[in-house]
Amino acid sequence: MTISDSPSKPPHSRPRVAIIGGGIVGLSIGWRLAAAGCAVDVFERAKAGQAASRAAAGMLAAGVEAEPGEQPLLPLCLESQRLWPDFAAELEAASGLEVGLRREGTMVVALTRDDLNILRSNYEFQRKLGLPLEWLTGAQAKEREPFLNPRVAAAVYSPNDGQVDNRKACGALVVALAKAGGRLHEGVEVTGVEVTNGRVAGVVLGDGLHQADVVVLAAGAWSRQMAGLPPASLPPVRPVKGQMLSVSMDPADPLLRHVVWGPKCYLVPRADGTLIVGATTEEKGFDASLTAGGVLALLEAAWRTLPGIEERPITEMWTGFRPGSRDDAPILGPALGVDGLVLATGHHRNGILLAPITADAIAGYVLAGQVDPRIAGFGADRFAPREAAA
Amino acid sequence: MTQDLLTIAGKSFSSRLFLGSAGYPNQQVFLDSLAASGAEVLTVSVRRADLTGYGEGLLDLVAGKVWLLPNTAGCATVKDAVLTAQLAREAMGTDWVKLELIGDRETLYPDVEQLLKAADTLVRDGFTVLPYCTDDPVVCQRLADVGCAAVMPLGAPIGTGLGILNPYNIELICSRSPVPVVLDAGIGTASDAALAMELGCDAVLLNTAVSRSTDPVRMAAAMRTGVEGGRLARLAGRIPKRTRAEASSPELGLIGG
């Protein structure tokens, strides 16, 4: 991208930036750019932070979530996890709101012999990647979490992992964005990107064109629904449905203190006593329905791991759409074929975890025109040659 | 060497490996595994596939590259399975179906009674039916009798990777089946796939052994060569087993002997 050569370059030195999507990614980038002096407009077709950013569980668990086939993603996840404490502190200072960052470690537990074999295999794989994990016996796991199913056979503890309250973080970002001078337009749908001579001119709204020097596409699972862009410039992102629910615990004596993965579910305890149970992974397009089978699977898995939930009231059930890219890694940096269009999408299940690195790297790119080496492997170009070869 | 084609219901394939599409770390690993496997037949769960044609779904990415074999995974009744097959015919444009009717959640064993009824119904409705069934020669015969285009006996329960638990039955099924036999489920590693072919199976269908391997793309390549090796060995014919050694070099006429 060559902002400096742009014919539409404004008189002031900072580019005018339009961000499509008011989820945690769009808000974080907007906050960083507004704080750096850019004129920032974030367009959100509904309410900010209410789609995947609300549906997420907010786990910061690069360690135990590392799985075979996704090794290239690990350094990015670890780096963003490293950034989270400072990001959270800055955000809390800027907004005056707390975001519920907790760093007490996370656990993966095995109940049956089959679970144990899988846990052992994953543990060995993750240890080979250099992750600082600890193997716990069943008794040690129950010392940490006494309400676990007494049959727990073993667990893996990841001391550096934790969680953030993603809903609070989005609320704080809305405030921080506004305080930094950025404008959030809720209920305003961007229907397309205006391109003139191979360069973005702005975003198309219902009532006309909003001009911008740079357009950041951060529309999550909806990122392909943009008119006006050549097909090759659209990021390969699809919706990956997840169903979730929560029960309430006694905050003074919670059933669980760490994020825990049981077989076929994860459990995330919030400070206010909410216990989040997630999540199904379904290829169902934008079908947002809760299904009996989905909820049954979650409840059964959660109950097997933590029998004490049986008496707890269900407080909420919801669905969300992870923005899944083809390799589950985010698509970050300049779009192919259109100058001034920047992609920040495809974060799949890692949108909350990767918000700090995404915000820093994308803001840095918009301001300086240089691709941060930490995101160099995550550009849209990684999908292009394979397509040509196929 | 003449081409050794697999033919089912008039459709020929040069690969004898059928691949499942579920449980890969991500779509790119799946696409790379599919390419490495050389598989021409891909089975897709109708209930778990996105049929909306959004543009980045699995079906969009494999369009035109493979022969689709929709499956009725997750179905437990005849009615369910028939409706799911009909949905697949409409949405995926094929009358082929891998008929799966699960009778038990823990073992995922087929419910043979329902399976026979559903197979009969679907064959009459014009489907090309490939039923997932128990490794029982009588059941396989019955399924062929109602007009199934192939039979797909299990090697071991789905996802277990235990290999072929009853090679005797599989060999018996292969020796008597009037339709192609596709070993389905239980494969854990390449030697299991090779063994299936050596026992006389016409093809092997597998999924978890590749998708959950630490290196799925490499395991896909291993399965390809396993199936090819087993098939070649079957065609070549193994030597009779002996109880005493016999030197492979001739012992007569040794110099100074």
Interface residues (C-beta under 8 A of the other chain):
Chain A: E67 P68 G69 E70 S121 F125 R224 P236 V237 R238 P239 E282 E283 K284 G285 F286 D287 G324 R326 D327 D328 A329 R386 A390
Chain B: Y24 P25 N26 Q27 Q28 V29 L31 R48 A49 D50 L51 T52 Y54 G55 E56 G57 L58 L61 K65 S213 T214 D215 P216
